[in-house]
Amino acid sequence: MRTITLTEQTKQNLLEDLLKRSPNQYGQYESTVAEIIAKVRAEKDSALFAYTEQFDGCKITSQTVKVTKAEIEEAYAQVDADFIAVMKRSRENIRIYHEKQLRNSWFDAKEDGTILGQKITPIARVGVYVPGGKAAYPSSVMMNVIPAKVAGVERIVMTTPPGKDGKINPGTLVAADIAGVDEIYKAGGAQAIAALAFGTQSIPKVDKIVGPGNIFVALAKKAVYGHVSIDSIAGPSEILVLADETANPRYVAADLLSQAEHDELASAILITTSTELAQKVSKEIEGFLQELSRTEIIRKSLDNYGYILIADNLDDAIACANEIASEHLEILTRDPFAVMTKIKNAGAIFLGEYSSEPLGDYFAGPNHVLPTNGTARFFSPLNVDDFCKKSSIISYSREALERAHEDIELFAKKEGLTAHANSIHVRFE
């Protein structure tokens, strides 16, 4: 990790460096993704199965594309009972947290006969994409599915790439069953996103697609947006630790590495007011790298996007954190709650030395699907609202409209829309 003094110039250099990780920087793959989407849209199952064989090395047919109950039962037999129990406890924490986000339809009636309101309706069909490959993330399955279940989504369809043997990771299947997925299909990559967006003979068209994936999945979600809704274009994982001299350097180092191990584009940043802490954290990181399993990935991540920034004071450190707008922000200071009140931009905020980032990844309850690449300035974590839509309700009595009709007609005429004005006028001829 590079240790540098925080100045306006070093901050701008850092922000520019981090933006290189955005999926928007990988336009060279867009034509490939567009070709895959067009082919699946036109040829449906036949294109989907051909791409599955090409990219996943697995022959899938209309008879085998959907995961069966027997396959789910087999998965349960392969997953450790203790892990199943942990996933169920995690599910309850996630469910309870997201139930607090539920909002009701509302109506406001006045004596003159005016009724205004908002009707909240769950999205009918949601597609959840789950990555496959070398790593499997049952936690992401639950984080994407459970808010949809809480919102009342009727049909949740999951797609995930199969292995060469045609099987899905057992942990993924068990997590999907625990979370309440309705249907699971063996399909991955941009071709799965296209299938969810436009439908095939085997996979139903959905209204919204959520879930993380590689650059091809991210660009495919971007390409189908408008035909369906999406959650976001997710970038690589990132953590920012805001610490003063009271922080435990061993904890700080461990937490930075917890995100650096995701992939070589992951970002791990420490902003501190203490040069001594910075030195101790660097030493602890080197010690951990002798013990951890994904050392090669971690080293590349830290070499590319690992920083220790030394700030003159806590206010400068906070201002920098707000500009970076990190996916995960840990506050390890003398009074973390006071610092938290000054934070404007962060996906998830972890307060105190016993609230390390993996707590949010797996168990606490808040969603771990978070805005990345500075988008926490305007995006929120995945939540129940993402699986609902809102309709405005308007009802006026004749008495209420009569008091307003001249104003409305004048407004319409000023915009040159005489049919608008006439629609109101005819009621008072």
N, C-alpha and C positions, 0 to 999 in steps of 0.2 A: 504493500500500500504506500502511496505517496503521501508524505507529510508536508503540508504547505501552509503558509500564513494566509488567513482569510482576508482578502482585499476585494474591492469591487471588480478588479480585473480577473483575479483568480476565480471569483464566483461566476463571472460571465463565461470564462473558459470551461469551467465545470459544467455549467448548464448546456453549453453547446456540445460538449462531449457526451453528456447523457442523452441528448436528443438523437444522437446517431443510432441509438438502440431501438428507436421507434419503428413499428411495422411500416409506417409511411415512408421509410427510407429504403424499402426493398421493392421498388417499382419494377425491377427487372423480372420479377416472378409474376407480375400481374397478367401478362399475356398467356402464360401457361395456365394460370388459375381460370382465366376467362374461357379458355378452350375447354377445360374440364367441365366447367359449369354449363357451357352451351351444349356439350355432347350429352351430359346427363339429362339436361332439360329436354333435349330432342329424343334421345334413345332410351331414356329411363333405365329400367333394370339391366338391360344388356350392357349399357355403358358403365353402370355402377359395378356390375360383376367383373367386367373386363379390367377396370381400374383397380379393383380389389386384388385381382390376380397379379396385375402388373406391379403394384406398389407394396402389397402385403404378402405376395407369394402364396396366396390362398384361394382355392377354388370355392366360390360360393354360388348357390343356386337359390331360386325362389323358395325351395323347400327347406333350405338350411340357413337362410339369412336371418331369420328371427330366432332369438334365444328361447328355448323351451323351458317349461317348468322343471323337466328332468335335469337340464343343464344347471339350473339354479340350485336344485337340491344337491347335485354333485359338487357344486362350488361350496355349499355349506359344509359338506363333509371334508373339504380340503382346507378350510380355514380354521385356525386355532380358536377354540371355544372362548378363551379369555379375550381374544381380539374382537370376536363377535359381541361379547358383553360390553367392551369398551365402546364399540361403535354405537351400540344402543343407548349407552349413557350420553355419548356425544350428541346423538340425534335428539334426545330430550332437551339438552341445553340449547341446541340450535332452534328447536321448535318453540320453546318457551320465550327465547329472546325475540324471535320474529313475530310471535303472536302479539307482542306489545306494539308492533308497527301497524297492525290492522286498523283501518279507518272505515267508518260507516258512511253510507249515503246520507245526505242531509237536505232538508227542505226548510225554507223560510217563508212563511205565509203572513201577509199583511191584511189589514181590515178592508182595504179597497179592492181586494180580490187578486192581488199580485202574489204569485207563488214562484219563487226561484229556488233552485237547488242543484245538487250534483249527485248523479247516480254512479256508483262504483261497481264495476262488473269484472270478474276474473277473466283473463284471456282464456280462450277455449282450449287451444292446443299449443303446447310448448315443446320444443326440441332441445334436448340437453346433449351437447357434445362432450365426450370424455376421451382424453388422449390415451393411446396405448403405447406401443413401443417398449423401450427398456424399463420405463418406470410406470407404476400404476399408482393412482392417487384416489383411494376410496373417500378421503376427506372432501375432495372437490365434488364428488358425486353428491354427497349429502348437502354441501353448501349450495349447490345449484338447484337441487330438487326440493329440499324441505321448504324454502320460502314459497315456491310455487304451490306446494301442497297446502301450506297455511293460507295462501291467497285464495285457494279454491279452484285452481286449474283442473279441468275435467280430465284431460288426457295428456300425460307426460311421456314423451317418446325419447328414448336414449339411443344414441349411436356411438359405437366405439370400435376401433379397428381390431380385427381378429389376428391371432398369431398364425404362423404357417400351418399349424395343425387345425385351424378353424375354431379354436377355442378362445374364450375371453378370460382375462385374469380373474381368478376366483374371488379375490378381495373386492374387485370392482363389481362383480355380480352380486355379492352379498350386500355390499353397501347400497346398491341400487334397490335391492329388495327391501332392505331395512328402511330406506328413505321413502319408498312408495312409488317407484317408477312403474308405469303401466305396461310399456312394451320396450324391448331392447333389441337392437338390430346390429349385425356385424358389418359395420361400414365405417371407414375413417377418411381423414384427409378432406380436401376440397370437394371430392365427389360426395361425401356424406353430407356436407353443408348444402350442396346443390340438391340432393335428394330431399332433405328436410324443407328446403325453400320452395321447391316446385312439385315435389311428390313423384313417386314412381309406382309401378304396379305393386311393389311390396311395401314401400315406406310411405306413410301418409304425409301430406303437406301439413306444415305447422304454421302458426301465426307469429311465433317468436323463437329465436335460436339463442341459447346461452351456453357458456362453457369455454374453457381455454383450449388452446391447441398450438401447433407450430405455425411458422410464417405462412404456409399455404392455407391453413385453416383460418388464420386471422384475415388474410387478404380475401378469402372466399366469403367470409362474413361481411366484410366491407362491400364486396361486389353485389351481394344479394340484398343488402339493406335497401328498403323501399318496397321490395316484393314481400319481405317479412321484416319484423323488427328484430333487433339484436341487443345484447347487453352492452358490449363495448368492444373495441379493438385492443385486446390485451397485449401489453409488451412484457419484456423480461422482468423478473422479480427484483425488488429493491428494498433496502432498509436504510434508515437514517437514525443514528443514535445521537441524541443531544445530551451532553454530559458535562458536569463540572468536576471540581476536585474531590467531591464526596463519592463519586462513582467507584464501584469495584472494577478494576481493569480486567480481571478474569471474566466477569460477567459480560462486560462490554465486548471483549474479544469473541467470546462464545456466541453472542447474539449476532455480531457482524457475520461470522462464518455460517450461521444458520441459513442465511439467504445466499451467500456467495456459492454455496454448494449446489444451488438449483441448476445453473448453467453458466457458460463462459461469458454471457452477456449480462448476468446479474450484477447489480450494483450494491456496494456496501460502503457507507459513509459515516464517519464519526466527526461531529463538530463539537469541539470542547474549548473551554476557557483555560485549560490546564495543560501546559507543556509536559509536566511530569506524568500526567495520566496518559497523554499521547504516547510517550516513550514506553510506558509499562504495557499499554495495549498492544503495541507493535511486538514487544517481546512475548506476550502471552499468545499472540496469533502464531508466531513461529513455533512455539511449544505445541500448540494444538495441531498444527500441520504435520507434526511427527506422529500423531495418533489417529487422525480421522481417515475415513475410507475414500472420500472423493477429493483427495488432495490435488490431483492434476487439474480438475475443473475449478477448484477453489483458487488455486494459484493464478490461473488464467483470468478468472473473474477479478481478482484483486489487482492483478497487473493492469488490466484494461480499465476497470471502473471502480477501483477501490481508492478511497481518499480519507486522509485524516486532516481536517481543517482546524487550525488553531485560531480562535477568535479573541479579540481584545477584551470583550465583555459579553455577558449573557444576552443583552439586547441585540447585538450584532449577530450572535449565533442564532437567535430566534428568527430574525429577519431573513437570514440565509435559508433556514429550514422552510420558511413560508414560501420562498421563491422556488426552492427545489420541489416542494409539494410531493413528498415521498409517499409511496404506497404504504409502507409501514414506518411509523415514527415512534421510537422509544425515548422517553424522557427520564433520565437518570441524574437528577439534580437534588439539591437540598430540599426544595419544595416543588415537586413535580406538578402538583395541582395548580399552583400559581402560574407556572410556566405554561401549562395547558391552556389557560384562559387567553393567552396571547397567540396561540397557534390558530391560524386561519385555514391553512391548506395541508391536509394529510388524509390518507385513506383510512387508516386505523391508528389510534394513539394508545400507546401502552405506558402506564404510569408506574414508576417505582421498580426496584430491582427484582421483585418477584413476579413481574408481569412481562416475561420475555415473549418475543414474537411467536414462537411455536404454540403458546397457549391459545392464541387467536386462530392459528392454522387448524387446530384439531378439536378444541374442547370447550372453550369458554362460552360460545354461543353466537357472538357477532360474526358476520359473514367474512370469509377470507377472500372472496372475489372482490378485488379492490381496484381503484383507478391507478394506472401506472403512467410513467413518462410525463409527469407534471400535470396530468389531467385531473388530479385531485383539486385543482383550482376551480373546476366546474362539474366534475362527476362525483357521485356518491358510491359507497359500497353497494353490491347487489342486495336488494331488499324486497319486501312484499310488494311495494308500489310498482316494482318492475314487472310484476305479473298481473297487474290490474290496469284497466283503462277507465276513464272517467267520461261521463256524458253530462252535458249541461241540461238542466230542466228549466223551462220557461212556460208560465201560464199566466195570462192576463185576463181579467174580466173586461166587459165592455166599459165599465166605469173607469177602470185603471187606464185602458188604452185611450179613452176619450181625452183624458188629461194630457196625454203625451203625444197624440197623433200629429199635431201641427209641428212639433219639434222634429219628429221622425221624418215627416214629409219634407221639411226644409233641409234637413241633413242629406236626404237622398237626392233632392234636386240640385244641391250644391255640388254633388259628385256626378251629376249628369245621368243619374239612374232613375228615369221617370217611371219605369215599371215598378221599382221598389216603392216609390212614393205612392203610386196608384194602388198597390196592394193594401196600403193602410187607408188611403182616401176612400175607397169604395165602401168601407164599412161605416162611413159617416156621411154618405150622400143624402 
